[in-house]
Amino acid sequence: MLFNSLELRDLGWNSFFEGYFSDLGRAPLVPARVVEELKGFHRACSGDGEYLAEIAGRIRYQAEDRQDLPAVGDWVALALSPEEGRARIDCILPRRTKLSRKVAGRVQGEQIVATNLDVVFVVSSLNLEFNLRRIERYLTVAWDSGAQPVVLLNKVDLCSDADARAADVARVSLGVPVHLLSAREGAGLEALGKYFTQGETAALIGSSGVGKSSIINALARGQSLRVQPVREGDDRGRHTTTSRQMILLPGGGVVIDTPGMRELQLWDSDQGIAQAFEDIEILARRCRFRDCSHRGEPGCEVEAAILSGLLDRERLENQRKLEAELRFHQRKQDPRLARELKDEWKRVHKAMRHNKPGRT
């Protein structure tokens, strides 16, 4: 849907961005929101129309990393050339929220998925792709963004025990709303209307083939995005969405579709892990020792919860896996931190040997 003749608040403009834009004091700049990244340009909407915008040379020169360049969802200040339908991005306004991941592969760096979000929908299908540990990973990234996470369990029409699986997700999502739906049949979509009021922005993240584009098409009441069937036999999806783009919904609100993620590595997700695994964090505070590693120390409340069936050991192991992954990336970026973490592990192993059963 084209972003023509809109009020800025339809796109999410509010007093937060108004304050920063007013401080610029440089006429004749106009506020606009980046709605799509293209090769060499960004598509931006100023409220009265769309423009192909190039990045000012000053911004490129001063950028230290990719995160210093515009991303989908950013509010920017444009210098317009209306006669050409072009514009120049002169300034990027501060981001209220930011959904990020580590760039794919071995390269260390941040990839911004989308910015200035109110809601992040974590989408999983209920057929062979369903995986609680993967949902925990996506929730970690969603919490770290600063937006409100919501879980969408799609393809309920292909699952005979959807309610049981939703209950399993609810146990690990710690109060995050969980919705069952079928984009193909239009079931459950009415419950999502409350997330799409005027000016609210949501993004959908999830693996290829879970139905993100189909959900958006259903919400948009038309074929806004291409969709492709998953492969038979393994339910693996094909990459239908190849770039991030913002879509205006007829009932109000905007949604950002993102390419399917076959690799989702954490980036600067300390807060996200703490929130996604808050139940374990609360138990850990009750352990006898403040530096308890939950590996057999006496008075460990986490181990006691596992033995009593209140906590799934696989959930604890997944938390450890995500923490180890995050520390690995942090060590790659900060040699000083690498030394500190090495010393910390030495202390942990020493404590474990000291507390070994039978030792006097």
BELBELKA-V985871 format. One record per backbone hydrogen bond with DSSP energy under -1.0 kcal/mol. CO is the residue of the C=O (numbers start at 0). NH is the residue of the N-H. If there is no record, write none. Layout:
{{CO/NH} {CO/NH}}
//
This chain:
{{1/3} {6/9} {7/10} {7/12} {13/17} {14/18} {15/19} {16/20} {17/21} {18/22} {20/23} {25/28} {29/77} {31/75} {32/44} {33/72} {34/245} {35/42} {40/37} {41/52} {42/34} {42/35} {43/50} {44/32} {46/5} {48/45} {50/43} {51/86} {52/41} {53/88} {55/59} {56/60} {57/61} {58/62} {64/67} {65/68} {70/73} {71/114} {73/33} {74/92} {75/31} {76/89} {76/90} {77/29} {78/87} {80/83} {80/85} {84/51} {85/80} {86/53} {87/78} {88/55} {90/76} {96/115} {98/112} {98/113} {100/110} {108/102} {110/100} {113/98} {117/147} {118/202} {119/149} {120/204} {121/151} {123/153} {126/129} {130/134} {131/135} {132/136} {133/137} {134/138} {135/139} {136/140} {137/141} {138/142} {139/143} {142/145} {144/97} {147/119} {149/121} {150/178} {151/123} {152/180} {153/125} {154/157} {155/158} {160/164} {161/165} {162/166} {163/167} {164/168} {165/169} {166/170} {168/172} {172/175} {176/150} {178/152} {180/155} {181/185} {181/186} {186/181} {188/191} {189/192} {191/194} {192/195} {196/199} {199/253} {200/117} {200/118} {201/255} {202/120} {204/122} {205/260} {206/209} {207/236} {210/214} {211/215} {212/216} {213/217} {214/218} {215/219} {216/221} {221/223} {230/234} {235/230} {237/239} {243/36} {244/256} {246/254} {248/251} {252/248} {253/201} {254/246} {255/203} {256/244} {264/101} {268/272} {269/273} {270/274} {271/275} {272/276} {274/277} {276/280} {277/281} {278/282} {279/283} {280/284} {282/285} {283/286} {288/291} {298/287} {299/303} {300/304} {301/305} {302/306} {303/307} {304/309} {304/310} {305/308} {311/315} {312/316} {313/317} {314/318} {315/319} {316/320} {317/321} {318/322} {319/323} {320/324} {321/325} {322/326} {323/327} {324/328} {325/329} {326/330} {327/331} {328/332} {329/333} {333/337} {334/338} {335/339} {336/340} {337/341} {338/342} {339/343} {340/344} {341/345} {342/346} {343/347} {344/348} {345/349} {346/350} {347/351} {348/352} {349/353} {350/354} {355/358}}
//
